[in-house]
Amino acid sequence: MSEQKRPLIFVTNDDGITAPGISALVDAMLPLGNVWIIAPDKAQSGMGHAVTFSTILRLKPFKYGRGVQGAWACSGTPVDCVKLGIAEVLHRKPDLLVSGINHGSNASINVIYSGTMSAAVEGAVESIPSIGFSLMDEDWDADFEAAGAVAGKMAAQVLEHGLPEGTCLNVNIPKGRPADVGDIKICRQAMGYWKDAFDSRQSPSGAPYYWMRGEIYNPDKGADTDMAALDAGNISVVPIHYDMTAHHAIGQLNQWDL
């Protein structure tokens, strides 16, 4: 296949362009197409779908090597990276956008806060088949071998079959060696949420400050959820879209005296 006919694959993340996870994702994508990287110049975890309006954005070429067509570090959020990449850097719309591989879970409610997944959602907004990948291991030195293999397999399938308009995939991979990781399960998002808590402290001057902590609480006991799949050692794949309409509530609201 000529270089011009190979798929154009846009790689981004929220952990930053130097993170080990994006390196593993690039390695998984190189056999599948021409890889371009536009990623944050620093960690942007938890930024959700934030975009930068109040300050300028900078793009700096990044020496990545390894067969990558081009790489840029962006001063903004993951969504900024997608918008700038499409509008200013790439010569045509990508055939695939992949985001990650994130350090830590983006299952259940985490998808709302995730910069990794917001980049994939922004790709879906732009009608680009998009996937976000996350590994259930927050260690910077995590083993990405299994996650990279899953990323390559999922990306190949999306390139072959496409995705429904406006839809992207949220893929979470359990921690472990490839032989320890289970099957790929198509799931729905568990209806879990964070039980928030804060550590309250004082600065040397006596001013209060806070560290957010907390834990995920999942009252959803369905066997078809992403968290159930991950708890069983399997890989979860959840199709998500940016239409946040609560369609089931429309009938009830139409009965109101408005």
N, C-alpha and C positions, 0 to 999 in steps of 0.2 A: 504494500500500500504506500502511495506517495505521501510525502510530508503534508501536502496540501489537503489530501483526502482523509488523513487521520483525524479522529475526533479532537476538538479543542476542549480541554478540561481545565476549568478554573478551580484552583485550590485556595482555600482560606481557613481561618480558625479564629478562636478568641484567646488562646493562650500565648499568642505572639509568634512571630515568624521564626524565632530560634528554638521553639519548643520541640521536644522529641516527638510529640504526637503528629505534628505536621510533617516531619521528616518521614515517619512511617507511612503516612498517607500519600506523600509524593512517590515513595518507592512503589506503592501499590498501584498508582495511576500511570506511571511511566510506560508499562507494557501496553496500555490501552489507548494512549493518544498523546497529543502534544500538550504538555503541562505548562500552565502559566500560574504564578502565585502572586496574589495581592493580599497581604495579611497585616495585622496590627504590628507596630514596632515595639509594643510592650503588651503585657497581659491585659485583657479586657473582659475577663470573666464576669458574669452576672450583669452585663450591660443590656441584656434583652435586645429590643429592637430600636435602641437609641440611635439617633443620628446627630451630627454636629452642625449646629447653626450659629453658635455664638462665638466661635473661634475659627481661624483658618485651618485648612487641612493641608498636609504635606505628604507627598509621595517621593520616596527616595529609592533609586535602583539598589537592589540587594544582590550580592554575588552568591548565587546558590549553586551553580554548576550541576553536575550529575545528569546532564541531558535536559534540564528544564529550559524551556524556550525563553522565559523571562521571569524576573521576580522583583517585586516592589514592597517596601515596608511603608505602611500608612500610619499617620499620627492619630487616626480616628478609630472608630468602633468597627466591629465586624460588618455591620450593615453599611457603614461608610465605605469599607473596602469593596463590597459588592457593587455599590452604586458607582464609585469612581472607576473600578475595573471595567465595568460595562460601558460607561459613558466616555472614558478618557484613555484607556490603555489598550484594550483588546480590539482587534481589527474587525471582529464579527461577534455575533452572539455565541456564547459557548454552547457546546452540545451537552455538557454536563457541568454542574457545580457541586463540589464536595467540600464539606467543612469539618474540621477536626484534625486528628483524632483527639477528642477532648480528654483531659485528665479528670475523671470522675463522672458520675451518673448524670444523665439528662432524661431519666425516666419520670413518668408521672408529672407532677406540677412543675418540676424543674424545667420543663420545656418552655414555660412562660418567661423565666428569668435568663435563660441561656443565650449567650452571645453566639455560641456555636450553632444552635438551632435557628436563631433569628437570621443568621446569614443564609441558611438554607431556605427559610421562609421567604426572604427577600428574593432569592433566586426563583422561587415559585411565582412570586408576584411578577417577575420579569418573564414568565413563561419558559423558564429554563428547568429541565429535569434536575432536581437537587436532592442531596442526601447529607444529613448530619450524622457523624459517627462519634460515639463516646465509649470510653473504656472505664469499667468500674474499678478504677485504681487511681488514686490521687497522688501517688508517689511520682516525683519528677523522673525517677529512674525506672519507671514501670516497664514491664515487658510487653511490647506492642506487636509481637509476632502474630498472635491469634487475631488481634483486631485488624492488623494489616491484611491478613488473608481474607477476613470477612469483607473488608472494604473493597478489595479487588473483585471478589465474587459478586457483591451487590452492585458495584459500578458497572461491571460487564453486563449484568442483567438489565439494568436501567438503560444503558446504551443500546441494547438490542431491542427492548420492548417499549421503552418510553414510560412516562407516567401520566396519569390523568391531569388535565389542565388545572393549574393552581394547586397541585399537590406535591408535597415533598415527603421524604422518609426520615423518621427518627430512629436510628439504629443504635442500640446499646449492647455492649459486649461484656460478659462477665470476666473477671480477673482469672488468669490461669494460662497454662500452656495450651497450644492448639489441641492436644489430645484430651485435655480436661474440659474443654468448652463443648457444650451440647449442641442441639439443633437450632436452626433458625425458625422462629415462631412469629407468624403474623398476628399482631395483637391490637387491642385497643388501649388507650391511655388509662391507667389506673386513676381513680378519683381520690388520690392522696393529697396531702398538703403539709406545709411546714408548721410545726408547733414552735413559734418564735420565742426566743429568750435572749436576754442581753446581759453581758457582764458590765456592771457599772463601776467605774473607777474614777480616780481623781488625778489630775496633772500635778506637778510639783507646786504650781501656783494655787491649787485648790479648785480649779475648774473641772466640772464633771465631763467625762467622755465615756463612750460605750463601744464594746465589741459585740457584734451580732453573733449569736450561736443558735442552737436549736436542733431539732431532729425531725425527720420525716415521719408523718403519721399516715398510715394507709388503712382506713376502715373498709376499703373495697376488697372483698374476699373472692371476687370473680376469678376463675381459672384462666380466663382469656385475656388478662391484662399484661402489660409490660412488666410490672413488678413481680407478678406470679411467674412469668417466664424466667426472669433473672434469678429469682429465689431458687428455681429448680436447676440453675446452672446453664440455662439456654440463652440464646441471643434473641432480643426482642426487636421487632420491626413494626413501627406504628406509622401508618400514613396519616399525615396531618395537612391542614390547609388553613389559609389566612382568613377565611370567612368565619367570623366569630359570632354570627347570628345564632341565637338560641331558638332554632326553628320550632322546637316543641312548645315554646311559650307563646307563639304568635296567636294561636287560637284562643288562649285564655285572655290575652290582652285585648283582642278584638271584641270580647264580651263586656269590656268596661264601658261605662257611660262617659265617653269622651266627646 
